[in-house]
Amino acid sequence: MRQIIIYPGKDGYWVAECPTLTGCISQGKTKQEAIVNIKEAIDLYIEVLQEKGLLVR
């Protein structure tokens, strides 16, 4: 499980980021959409790290 931070963006969308995965940021029109999107982004981020043989922390 990873911590995420959700906050309103300047463009009216909600921004979600995972501070333990540098640069893993997503957004959505609603908070719930932002949560769904960041979960997908986290999964893909970790998948890429594993494909490259890098340590997943």
C-alpha distance matrix in Angstrom:
0.0 3.8 6.9 9.6 13.2 15.7 19.4 22.7 24.1 27.8 28.6 27.5 24.1 20.7 18.8 15.0 13.6 10.7 12.5 10.9 12.2 15.9 17.5 14.6 16.1 17.0 19.1 20.5 23.6 21.6 18.4 17.3 18.3 16.5 13.2 14.0 15.3 12.4 10.1 13.0 13.5 10.2 11.0 14.5 13.9 12.2 15.0 17.6 16.6 16.9 20.2 21.5 20.7 18.8 16.3 12.6 11.1
3.8 0.0 3.8 6.4 10.0 12.9 16.5 19.9 21.1 24.7 25.7 24.9 21.7 18.2 15.9 12.1 10.2 7.1 8.7 7.6 9.1 12.5 14.1 11.5 13.0 14.4 16.6 18.5 21.7 20.1 16.8 16.4 17.2 14.7 11.9 13.4 13.9 10.5 9.2 12.3 11.9 8.6 10.7 13.7 12.4 11.5 14.8 16.7 15.6 16.7 19.9 20.7 20.4 17.9 15.6 11.9 10.1
6.9 3.8 0.0 3.8 6.9 10.0 13.5 17.1 18.6 22.2 23.5 22.6 19.7 16.1 13.8 10.2 8.6 6.1 7.3 7.7 9.9 12.6 13.9 11.6 12.3 13.8 15.5 17.4 20.3 18.5 15.0 15.2 16.4 13.7 11.1 13.6 14.1 10.6 10.5 13.9 13.2 10.6 13.4 16.0 14.5 14.4 17.8 19.3 18.2 19.9 22.9 23.4 23.3 20.5 18.3 14.8 12.6
9.6 6.4 3.8 0.0 3.8 6.6 10.1 13.5 14.9 18.6 19.8 18.9 16.0 12.3 10.1 6.5 5.5 4.6 6.8 8.7 9.9 11.9 12.2 9.8 9.4 10.5 11.8 13.8 16.7 15.1 11.8 12.5 13.4 10.3 8.4 11.4 11.4 8.1 9.1 12.4 11.4 9.8 13.1 15.3 14.0 14.8 18.0 19.1 18.7 20.7 23.3 23.8 24.3 21.6 19.9 16.5 14.9
13.2 10.0 6.9 3.8 0.0 3.8 6.7 10.4 12.0 15.5 17.2 16.3 13.9 10.2 8.0 5.5 5.4 6.4 7.6 10.6 11.8 12.8 12.6 10.9 9.5 10.5 11.0 13.1 15.5 14.0 10.7 12.6 13.6 10.2 9.4 12.9 12.6 9.8 11.8 14.8 13.5 12.7 16.2 17.9 16.5 17.8 21.0 21.7 21.4 23.8 26.1 26.4 27.1 24.3 22.7 19.6 17.8
15.7 12.9 10.0 6.6 3.8 0.0 3.8 7.1 9.3 12.9 14.2 12.9 10.5 6.7 5.5 4.4 6.7 9.1 10.9 14.0 14.6 15.3 14.3 12.4 9.8 9.6 8.8 10.2 12.1 10.5 7.4 10.0 11.0 7.8 8.0 11.7 11.5 9.6 12.2 14.9 14.0 14.1 17.4 18.9 18.0 19.8 22.6 23.3 23.5 25.9 28.0 28.5 29.5 26.9 25.7 22.5 21.1
19.4 16.5 13.5 10.1 6.7 3.8 0.0 3.8 6.4 9.7 11.6 10.3 8.9 5.7 5.4 6.6 9.0 12.0 13.0 16.6 17.1 17.0 15.6 14.4 11.4 11.0 9.4 10.6 11.7 10.6 8.5 11.9 12.6 9.6 11.0 14.4 13.9 12.5 15.5 17.8 16.6 17.2 20.6 21.6 20.7 22.8 25.5 25.9 26.2 28.9 30.7 30.9 32.2 29.5 28.5 25.5 24.1
22.7 19.9 17.1 13.5 10.4 7.1 3.8 0.0 3.8 6.7 8.3 6.7 6.2 4.5 5.9 8.8 11.6 15.0 16.3 19.9 19.9 19.5 17.4 16.4 12.9 11.8 9.3 9.8 9.8 9.4 8.7 12.4 12.6 10.2 12.6 15.6 14.8 14.3 17.5 19.3 18.2 19.5 22.7 23.3 22.7 25.2 27.6 27.8 28.5 31.2 32.7 33.0 34.6 32.1 31.4 28.4 27.3
24.1 21.1 18.6 14.9 12.0 9.3 6.4 3.8 0.0 3.8 5.5 5.7 5.3 5.4 5.7 9.3 11.6 15.3 16.5 20.1 19.5 18.5 15.9 15.4 11.8 10.8 8.4 9.6 9.9 10.9 11.0 14.4 13.6 11.1 14.0 16.5 14.8 14.5 18.1 19.3 17.7 19.4 22.6 22.6 21.9 24.8 27.0 26.7 27.6 30.6 31.7 31.8 33.7 31.2 30.9 28.3 27.5
27.8 24.7 22.2 18.6 15.5 12.9 9.7 6.7 3.8 0.0 3.8 5.7 7.3 8.8 9.3 13.0 15.0 18.7 19.5 23.1 22.4 21.0 18.2 18.3 14.7 13.8 11.4 12.4 12.0 13.6 14.3 17.6 16.6 14.5 17.7 19.9 18.0 18.0 21.6 22.5 20.7 22.7 25.9 25.6 24.8 27.9 29.9 29.3 30.3 33.4 34.3 34.2 36.4 33.9 33.8 31.4 30.6
28.6 25.7 23.5 19.8 17.2 14.2 11.6 8.3 5.5 3.8 0.0 3.8 5.6 8.5 9.8 13.6 16.1 19.9 21.3 24.7 23.6 22.3 19.2 18.8 15.1 13.3 10.5 10.7 9.7 12.2 13.8 16.8 15.2 13.7 17.3 18.9 16.9 17.7 21.2 21.6 20.2 22.7 25.5 24.9 24.7 27.9 29.6 29.0 30.4 33.4 34.0 34.2 36.6 34.4 34.6 32.1 31.8
27.5 24.9 22.6 18.9 16.3 12.9 10.3 6.7 5.7 5.7 3.8 0.0 3.8 6.8 9.4 13.0 16.1 19.8 21.5 25.0 24.1 23.4 20.6 19.6 15.8 13.6 10.2 9.3 7.4 9.2 11.0 14.1 13.0 12.1 15.5 17.3 16.0 17.0 20.3 21.1 20.2 22.6 25.3 25.2 25.2 28.3 29.9 29.9 31.3 34.0 34.8 35.4 37.5 35.4 35.3 32.5 32.0
24.1 21.7 19.7 16.0 13.9 10.5 8.9 6.2 5.3 7.3 5.6 3.8 0.0 3.8 6.4 9.8 13.1 16.7 18.9 22.1 21.1 20.7 17.9 16.4 12.7 10.1 6.5 5.6 4.8 6.8 8.4 11.2 9.7 8.4 12.0 13.7 12.3 13.3 16.6 17.3 16.5 18.9 21.5 21.5 21.7 24.7 26.3 26.4 27.9 30.5 31.3 32.0 34.1 32.1 32.0 29.1 28.8
20.7 18.2 16.1 12.3 10.2 6.7 5.7 4.5 5.4 8.8 8.5 6.8 3.8 0.0 3.8 6.6 10.1 13.6 15.9 19.0 18.5 18.5 16.1 14.4 10.8 8.5 5.4 5.3 6.1 6.1 5.8 9.0 8.3 6.1 9.2 11.6 10.6 10.8 14.0 15.4 14.7 16.5 19.3 19.9 19.8 22.4 24.4 24.8 25.9 28.4 29.7 30.4 32.2 30.0 29.5 26.5 25.8
18.8 15.9 13.8 10.1 8.0 5.5 5.4 5.9 5.7 9.3 9.8 9.4 6.4 3.8 0.0 3.8 6.7 10.4 12.4 15.7 14.9 14.7 12.4 10.9 7.3 6.0 4.3 6.7 9.0 9.3 8.1 10.8 9.8 6.4 8.9 11.5 9.7 8.9 12.5 13.9 12.4 13.9 17.1 17.5 16.9 19.6 21.8 21.9 22.8 25.5 26.8 27.2 29.0 26.6 26.2 23.3 22.6
15.0 12.1 10.2 6.5 5.5 4.4 6.6 8.8 9.3 13.0 13.6 13.0 9.8 6.6 3.8 0.0 3.8 7.0 9.7 12.5 12.0 12.6 10.9 8.6 5.8 5.3 5.6 8.1 11.1 10.6 8.4 10.1 9.6 5.8 6.7 9.6 8.2 6.1 9.4 11.4 10.0 10.7 14.1 15.0 14.2 16.5 19.0 19.5 20.0 22.6 24.2 24.8 26.2 23.8 23.0 20.0 19.2
13.6 10.2 8.6 5.5 5.4 6.7 9.0 11.6 11.6 15.0 16.1 16.1 13.1 10.1 6.7 3.8 0.0 3.8 6.1 9.0 8.4 8.9 7.8 5.8 4.2 6.2 8.3 11.5 14.7 14.3 12.0 13.4 12.9 9.1 9.2 11.6 9.9 6.7 9.6 11.5 9.2 9.1 12.9 13.6 12.0 14.1 17.0 17.2 17.3 20.0 21.9 22.1 23.3 20.6 19.8 16.9 16.0
10.7 7.1 6.1 4.6 6.4 9.1 12.0 15.0 15.3 18.7 19.9 19.8 16.7 13.6 10.4 7.0 3.8 0.0 3.8 5.6 5.6 7.4 7.9 5.7 6.6 9.0 11.7 14.6 17.9 17.2 14.5 15.3 15.1 11.7 10.6 12.7 11.4 7.7 9.2 11.5 9.2 7.6 11.3 12.6 10.5 11.7 15.1 15.6 15.0 17.5 19.9 20.0 20.7 17.9 16.6 13.5 12.3
12.5 8.7 7.3 6.8 7.6 10.9 13.0 16.3 16.5 19.5 21.3 21.5 18.9 15.9 12.4 9.7 6.1 3.8 0.0 3.8 5.5 6.2 8.0 7.5 8.8 11.9 14.4 17.6 20.8 20.1 17.3 18.5 18.6 15.0 14.1 16.4 15.1 11.4 13.0 15.1 12.6 10.7 14.3 15.4 12.6 13.6 17.2 17.2 15.9 18.6 21.2 20.7 21.1 17.8 16.3 13.7 11.8
10.9 7.6 7.7 8.7 10.6 14.0 16.6 19.9 20.1 23.1 24.7 25.0 22.1 19.0 15.7 12.5 9.0 5.6 3.8 0.0 3.8 6.1 9.1 8.5 11.0 14.1 17.0 20.1 23.5 22.8 19.9 20.6 20.5 17.2 15.8 17.6 16.4 12.7 13.2 15.2 12.8 10.1 13.1 14.3 11.3 11.3 15.1 15.2 13.3 15.8 18.7 18.1 18.0 14.7 12.7 10.2 8.0
12.2 9.1 9.9 9.9 11.8 14.6 17.1 19.9 19.5 22.4 23.6 24.1 21.1 18.5 14.9 12.0 8.4 5.6 5.5 3.8 0.0 3.8 6.3 5.5 8.9 12.1 15.5 18.7 22.4 22.2 19.8 20.2 19.5 16.3 15.3 16.5 14.7 11.1 12.0 13.1 10.1 7.9 10.9 11.3 7.9 8.7 12.3 11.9 10.4 13.4 15.8 15.2 15.8 12.7 11.6 9.2 8.5
15.9 12.5 12.6 11.9 12.8 15.3 17.0 19.5 18.5 21.0 22.3 23.4 20.7 18.5 14.7 12.6 8.9 7.4 6.2 6.1 3.8 0.0 3.8 5.6 8.5 12.2 15.6 19.2 22.6 22.9 20.9 21.8 20.8 17.3 17.1 18.5 16.1 12.9 14.5 15.2 11.8 10.6 13.7 13.2 9.7 11.4 14.5 13.2 11.9 15.4 17.2 16.0 17.1 13.8 13.4 11.9 11.3
17.5 14.1 13.9 12.2 12.6 14.3 15.6 17.4 15.9 18.2 19.2 20.6 17.9 16.1 12.4 10.9 7.8 7.9 8.0 9.1 6.3 3.8 0.0 3.8 5.8 9.4 12.8 16.5 19.9 20.7 19.1 20.3 18.7 15.3 15.8 17.0 14.1 11.4 13.8 13.9 10.2 10.3 13.5 12.4 9.5 12.2 14.8 13.3 13.0 16.6 17.8 16.9 18.6 15.9 16.1 14.4 14.4
14.6 11.5 11.6 9.8 10.9 12.4 14.4 16.4 15.4 18.3 18.8 19.6 16.4 14.4 10.9 8.6 5.8 5.7 7.5 8.5 5.5 5.6 3.8 0.0 3.8 7.0 10.6 14.0 17.7 18.2 16.5 17.1 15.6 12.3 12.4 13.4 10.7 7.8 10.0 10.3 6.7 6.8 10.2 9.6 7.2 10.0 12.6 12.0 12.2 15.4 16.8 16.7 18.3 15.9 15.8 13.4 13.6
16.1 13.0 12.3 9.4 9.5 9.8 11.4 12.9 11.8 14.7 15.1 15.8 12.7 10.8 7.3 5.8 4.2 6.6 8.8 11.0 8.9 8.5 5.8 3.8 0.0 3.8 7.1 10.7 14.2 14.9 13.5 14.6 13.0 9.5 10.6 11.9 9.0 6.6 10.0 10.5 7.4 8.7 12.1 11.7 10.2 13.2 15.5 15.1 15.8 18.8 20.0 20.1 21.9 19.6 19.6 17.0 17.0
17.0 14.4 13.8 10.5 10.5 9.6 11.0 11.8 10.8 13.8 13.3 13.6 10.1 8.5 6.0 5.3 6.2 9.0 11.9 14.1 12.1 12.2 9.4 7.0 3.8 0.0 3.8 7.2 10.8 11.8 11.1 11.9 9.7 6.6 8.5 9.3 6.1 5.3 9.0 9.1 7.0 9.4 12.3 11.9 11.6 14.7 16.4 16.4 17.8 20.4 21.4 22.0 24.1 22.1 22.2 19.5 19.7
19.1 16.6 15.5 11.8 11.0 8.8 9.4 9.3 8.4 11.4 10.5 10.2 6.5 5.4 4.3 5.6 8.3 11.7 14.4 17.0 15.5 15.6 12.8 10.6 7.1 3.8 0.0 3.8 7.2 8.4 8.4 9.8 7.5 4.7 8.0 9.2 6.7 7.3 10.8 11.2 10.1 12.6 15.2 15.1 15.3 18.2 19.8 20.0 21.5 24.0 24.9 25.7 27.8 25.9 25.9 23.0 23.0
20.5 18.5 17.4 13.8 13.1 10.2 10.6 9.8 9.6 12.4 10.7 9.3 5.6 5.3 6.7 8.1 11.5 14.6 17.6 20.1 18.7 19.2 16.5 14.0 10.7 7.2 3.8 0.0 3.8 5.3 6.6 7.6 4.8 4.1 7.8 8.5 7.0 9.0 11.9 12.2 12.2 14.8 16.8 17.1 17.9 20.6 21.9 22.5 24.3 26.4 27.3 28.4 30.5 28.8 28.8 25.7 25.8
23.6 21.7 20.3 16.7 15.5 12.1 11.7 9.8 9.9 12.0 9.7 7.4 4.8 6.1 9.0 11.1 14.7 17.9 20.8 23.5 22.4 22.6 19.9 17.7 14.2 10.8 7.2 3.8 0.0 3.8 7.0 8.4 6.3 7.1 10.5 11.1 10.5 12.7 15.2 15.6 15.9 18.5 20.4 20.7 21.7 24.4 25.5 26.2 28.0 30.2 30.9 32.2 34.2 32.6 32.5 29.4 29.4
21.6 20.1 18.5 15.1 14.0 10.5 10.6 9.4 10.9 13.6 12.2 9.2 6.8 6.1 9.3 10.6 14.3 17.2 20.1 22.8 22.2 22.9 20.7 18.2 14.9 11.8 8.4 5.3 3.8 0.0 3.8 5.4 5.2 6.2 8.7 10.0 10.5 12.3 14.4 15.5 16.3 18.3 20.2 21.2 22.1 24.4 25.8 26.9 28.4 30.4 31.5 32.9 34.6 32.8 32.3 29.0 28.6
18.4 16.8 15.0 11.8 10.7 7.4 8.5 8.7 11.0 14.3 13.8 11.0 8.4 5.8 8.1 8.4 12.0 14.5 17.3 19.9 19.8 20.9 19.1 16.5 13.5 11.1 8.4 6.6 7.0 3.8 0.0 3.8 5.5 5.1 6.3 8.8 9.8 10.5 12.4 14.4 15.1 16.3 18.5 20.0 20.6 22.5 24.3 25.6 26.7 28.6 30.2 31.5 32.8 30.9 30.0 26.6 25.8
17.3 16.4 15.2 12.5 12.6 10.0 11.9 12.4 14.4 17.6 16.8 14.1 11.2 9.0 10.8 10.1 13.4 15.3 18.5 20.6 20.2 21.8 20.3 17.1 14.6 11.9 9.8 7.6 8.4 5.4 3.8 0.0 3.8 5.4 5.1 6.3 8.6 10.0 10.8 12.7 14.3 15.4 17.0 18.7 19.9 21.5 22.9 24.7 26.0 27.5 29.0 30.7 32.0 30.3 29.5 25.9 25.5
18.3 17.2 16.4 13.4 13.6 11.0 12.6 12.6 13.6 16.6 15.2 13.0 9.7 8.3 9.8 9.6 12.9 15.1 18.6 20.5 19.5 20.8 18.7 15.6 13.0 9.7 7.5 4.8 6.3 5.2 5.5 3.8 0.0 3.8 5.4 5.1 6.1 8.6 10.0 10.8 12.2 14.2 15.6 16.7 18.1 20.2 21.3 22.7 24.5 26.0 27.1 28.8 30.5 29.1 28.7 25.3 25.4
16.5 14.7 13.7 10.3 10.2 7.8 9.6 10.2 11.1 14.5 13.7 12.1 8.4 6.1 6.4 5.8 9.1 11.7 15.0 17.2 16.3 17.3 15.3 12.3 9.5 6.6 4.7 4.1 7.1 6.2 5.1 5.4 3.8 0.0 3.8 5.5 5.0 6.1 8.6 9.9 10.3 12.0 14.2 15.2 15.9 18.2 19.8 20.8 22.2 24.2 25.5 26.8 28.4 26.6 26.1 22.8 22.7
13.2 11.9 11.1 8.4 9.4 8.0 11.0 12.6 14.0 17.7 17.3 15.5 12.0 9.2 8.9 6.7 9.2 10.6 14.1 15.8 15.3 17.1 15.8 12.4 10.6 8.5 8.0 7.8 10.5 8.7 6.3 5.1 5.4 3.8 0.0 3.8 5.4 5.2 6.2 8.7 9.8 10.5 12.4 14.3 15.1 16.6 18.4 20.0 21.1 22.7 24.4 25.9 27.1 25.3 24.4 20.9 20.5
14.0 13.4 13.6 11.4 12.9 11.7 14.4 15.6 16.5 19.9 18.9 17.3 13.7 11.6 11.5 9.6 11.6 12.7 16.4 17.6 16.5 18.5 17.0 13.4 11.9 9.3 9.2 8.5 11.1 10.0 8.8 6.3 5.1 5.5 3.8 0.0 3.8 5.6 5.3 6.5 8.8 10.1 11.0 12.7 14.4 15.8 16.9 18.8 20.4 21.6 22.9 24.9 26.2 25.0 24.4 20.9 21.2
15.3 13.9 14.1 11.4 12.6 11.5 13.9 14.8 14.8 18.0 16.9 16.0 12.3 10.6 9.7 8.2 9.9 11.4 15.1 16.4 14.7 16.1 14.1 10.7 9.0 6.1 6.7 7.0 10.5 10.5 9.8 8.6 6.1 5.0 5.4 3.8 0.0 3.8 5.4 5.2 6.2 8.7 10.0 10.7 12.1 14.4 15.4 16.6 18.5 20.1 21.1 22.7 24.5 23.2 23.1 19.9 20.5
12.4 10.5 10.6 8.1 9.8 9.6 12.5 14.3 14.5 18.0 17.7 17.0 13.3 10.8 8.9 6.1 6.7 7.7 11.4 12.7 11.1 12.9 11.4 7.8 6.6 5.3 7.3 9.0 12.7 12.3 10.5 10.0 8.6 6.1 5.2 5.6 3.8 0.0 3.8 5.3 4.8 6.0 8.5 9.7 10.1 12.1 13.9 15.1 16.3 18.2 19.7 21.0 22.4 20.7 20.2 16.9 17.1
10.1 9.2 10.5 9.1 11.8 12.2 15.5 17.5 18.1 21.6 21.2 20.3 16.6 14.0 12.5 9.4 9.6 9.2 13.0 13.2 12.0 14.5 13.8 10.0 10.0 9.0 10.8 11.9 15.2 14.4 12.4 10.8 10.0 8.6 6.2 5.3 5.4 3.8 0.0 3.8 5.4 5.1 6.3 8.7 9.8 10.8 12.4 14.4 15.6 16.7 18.5 20.3 21.3 19.9 19.1 15.7 16.0
13.0 12.3 13.9 12.4 14.8 14.9 17.8 19.3 19.3 22.5 21.6 21.1 17.3 15.4 13.9 11.4 11.5 11.5 15.1 15.2 13.1 15.2 13.9 10.3 10.5 9.1 11.2 12.2 15.6 15.5 14.4 12.7 10.8 9.9 8.7 6.5 5.2 5.3 3.8 0.0 3.8 5.4 5.2 6.3 8.5 10.1 10.6 12.4 14.4 15.5 16.5 18.6 20.1 19.2 19.2 16.0 17.2
13.5 11.9 13.2 11.4 13.5 14.0 16.6 18.2 17.7 20.7 20.2 20.2 16.5 14.7 12.4 10.0 9.2 9.2 12.6 12.8 10.1 11.8 10.2 6.7 7.4 7.0 10.1 12.2 15.9 16.3 15.1 14.3 12.2 10.3 9.8 8.8 6.2 4.8 5.4 3.8 0.0 3.8 5.5 5.2 6.0 8.6 9.8 10.6 12.3 14.3 15.3 16.6 18.4 17.1 17.3 14.4 15.6
10.2 8.6 10.6 9.8 12.7 14.1 17.2 19.5 19.4 22.7 22.7 22.6 18.9 16.5 13.9 10.7 9.1 7.6 10.7 10.1 7.9 10.6 10.3 6.8 8.7 9.4 12.6 14.8 18.5 18.3 16.3 15.4 14.2 12.0 10.5 10.1 8.7 6.0 5.1 5.4 3.8 0.0 3.8 5.5 5.0 6.2 8.5 10.0 10.6 12.3 14.2 15.5 16.6 14.9 14.5 11.2 12.1
11.0 10.7 13.4 13.1 16.2 17.4 20.6 22.7 22.6 25.9 25.5 25.3 21.5 19.3 17.1 14.1 12.9 11.3 14.3 13.1 10.9 13.7 13.5 10.2 12.1 12.3 15.2 16.8 20.4 20.2 18.5 17.0 15.6 14.2 12.4 11.0 10.0 8.5 6.3 5.2 5.5 3.8 0.0 3.8 5.5 5.3 6.1 8.8 10.1 10.7 12.3 14.4 15.4 14.6 14.4 11.3 13.0
14.5 13.7 16.0 15.3 17.9 18.9 21.6 23.3 22.6 25.6 24.9 25.2 21.5 19.9 17.5 15.0 13.6 12.6 15.4 14.3 11.3 13.2 12.4 9.6 11.7 11.9 15.1 17.1 20.7 21.2 20.0 18.7 16.7 15.2 14.3 12.7 10.7 9.7 8.7 6.3 5.2 5.5 3.8 0.0 3.8 5.4 4.9 6.2 8.7 9.8 10.4 12.4 14.2 13.7 14.5 12.1 14.4
13.9 12.4 14.5 14.0 16.5 18.0 20.7 22.7 21.9 24.8 24.7 25.2 21.7 19.8 16.9 14.2 12.0 10.5 12.6 11.3 7.9 9.7 9.5 7.2 10.2 11.6 15.3 17.9 21.7 22.1 20.6 19.9 18.1 15.9 15.1 14.4 12.1 10.1 9.8 8.5 6.0 5.0 5.5 3.8 0.0 3.8 5.5 5.3 6.4 8.8 10.0 10.9 12.6 11.2 11.8 9.6 11.6
12.2 11.5 14.4 14.8 17.8 19.8 22.8 25.2 24.8 27.9 27.9 28.3 24.7 22.4 19.6 16.5 14.1 11.7 13.6 11.3 8.7 11.4 12.2 10.0 13.2 14.7 18.2 20.6 24.4 24.4 22.5 21.5 20.2 18.2 16.6 15.8 14.4 12.1 10.8 10.1 8.6 6.2 5.3 5.4 3.8 0.0 3.8 5.4 5.0 6.2 8.6 9.9 10.5 9.3 9.3 6.7 9.2
15.0 14.8 17.8 18.0 21.0 22.6 25.5 27.6 27.0 29.9 29.6 29.9 26.3 24.4 21.8 19.0 17.0 15.1 17.2 15.1 12.3 14.5 14.8 12.6 15.5 16.4 19.8 21.9 25.5 25.8 24.3 22.9 21.3 19.8 18.4 16.9 15.4 13.9 12.4 10.6 9.8 8.5 6.1 4.9 5.5 3.8 0.0 3.8 5.5 5.2 6.2 8.7 9.8 10.0 11.0 9.3 12.4
17.6 16.7 19.3 19.1 21.7 23.3 25.9 27.8 26.7 29.3 29.0 29.9 26.4 24.8 21.9 19.5 17.2 15.6 17.2 15.2 11.9 13.2 13.3 12.0 15.1 16.4 20.0 22.5 26.2 26.9 25.6 24.7 22.7 20.8 20.0 18.8 16.6 15.1 14.4 12.4 10.6 10.0 8.8 6.2 5.3 5.4 3.8 0.0 3.8 5.4 5.0 6.2 8.6 8.6 10.7 9.9 13.2
16.6 15.6 18.2 18.7 21.4 23.5 26.2 28.5 27.6 30.3 30.4 31.3 27.9 25.9 22.8 20.0 17.3 15.0 15.9 13.3 10.4 11.9 13.0 12.2 15.8 17.8 21.5 24.3 28.0 28.4 26.7 26.0 24.5 22.2 21.1 20.4 18.5 16.3 15.6 14.4 12.3 10.6 10.1 8.7 6.4 5.0 5.5 3.8 0.0 3.8 5.5 5.2 6.3 5.1 6.9 6.6 10.0
16.9 16.7 19.9 20.7 23.8 25.9 28.9 31.2 30.6 33.4 33.4 34.0 30.5 28.4 25.5 22.6 20.0 17.5 18.6 15.8 13.4 15.4 16.6 15.4 18.8 20.4 24.0 26.4 30.2 30.4 28.6 27.5 26.0 24.2 22.7 21.6 20.1 18.2 16.7 15.5 14.3 12.3 10.7 9.8 8.8 6.2 5.2 5.4 3.8 0.0 3.8 5.3 4.9 5.7 7.2 7.1 10.9
20.2 19.9 22.9 23.3 26.1 28.0 30.7 32.7 31.7 34.3 34.0 34.8 31.3 29.7 26.8 24.2 21.9 19.9 21.2 18.7 15.8 17.2 17.8 16.8 20.0 21.4 24.9 27.3 30.9 31.5 30.2 29.0 27.1 25.5 24.4 22.9 21.1 19.7 18.5 16.5 15.3 14.2 12.3 10.4 10.0 8.6 6.2 5.0 5.5 3.8 0.0 3.8 5.4 7.6 10.3 10.8 14.5
21.5 20.7 23.4 23.8 26.4 28.5 30.9 33.0 31.8 34.2 34.2 35.4 32.0 30.4 27.2 24.8 22.1 20.0 20.7 18.1 15.2 16.0 16.9 16.7 20.1 22.0 25.7 28.4 32.2 32.9 31.5 30.7 28.8 26.8 25.9 24.9 22.7 21.0 20.3 18.6 16.6 15.5 14.4 12.4 10.9 9.9 8.7 6.2 5.2 5.3 3.8 0.0 3.8 5.5 9.0 10.5 14.1
20.7 20.4 23.3 24.3 27.1 29.5 32.2 34.6 33.7 36.4 36.6 37.5 34.1 32.2 29.0 26.2 23.3 20.7 21.1 18.0 15.8 17.1 18.6 18.3 21.9 24.1 27.8 30.5 34.2 34.6 32.8 32.0 30.5 28.4 27.1 26.2 24.5 22.4 21.3 20.1 18.4 16.6 15.4 14.2 12.6 10.5 9.8 8.6 6.3 4.9 5.4 3.8 0.0 3.8 6.7 9.0 12.5
18.8 17.9 20.5 21.6 24.3 26.9 29.5 32.1 31.2 33.9 34.4 35.4 32.1 30.0 26.6 23.8 20.6 17.9 17.8 14.7 12.7 13.8 15.9 15.9 19.6 22.1 25.9 28.8 32.6 32.8 30.9 30.3 29.1 26.6 25.3 25.0 23.2 20.7 19.9 19.2 17.1 14.9 14.6 13.7 11.2 9.3 10.0 8.6 5.1 5.7 7.6 5.5 3.8 0.0 3.8 6.4 9.5
16.3 15.6 18.3 19.9 22.7 25.7 28.5 31.4 30.9 33.8 34.6 35.3 32.0 29.5 26.2 23.0 19.8 16.6 16.3 12.7 11.6 13.4 16.1 15.8 19.6 22.2 25.9 28.8 32.5 32.3 30.0 29.5 28.7 26.1 24.4 24.4 23.1 20.2 19.1 19.2 17.3 14.5 14.4 14.5 11.8 9.3 11.0 10.7 6.9 7.2 10.3 9.0 6.7 3.8 0.0 3.8 6.2
12.6 11.9 14.8 16.5 19.6 22.5 25.5 28.4 28.3 31.4 32.1 32.5 29.1 26.5 23.3 20.0 16.9 13.5 13.7 10.2 9.2 11.9 14.4 13.4 17.0 19.5 23.0 25.7 29.4 29.0 26.6 25.9 25.3 22.8 20.9 20.9 19.9 16.9 15.7 16.0 14.4 11.2 11.3 12.1 9.6 6.7 9.3 9.9 6.6 7.1 10.8 10.5 9.0 6.4 3.8 0.0 3.8
11.1 10.1 12.6 14.9 17.8 21.1 24.1 27.3 27.5 30.6 31.8 32.0 28.8 25.8 22.6 19.2 16.0 12.3 11.8 8.0 8.5 11.3 14.4 13.6 17.0 19.7 23.0 25.8 29.4 28.6 25.8 25.5 25.4 22.7 20.5 21.2 20.5 17.1 16.0 17.2 15.6 12.1 13.0 14.4 11.6 9.2 12.4 13.2 10.0 10.9 14.5 14.1 12.5 9.5 6.2 3.8 0.0
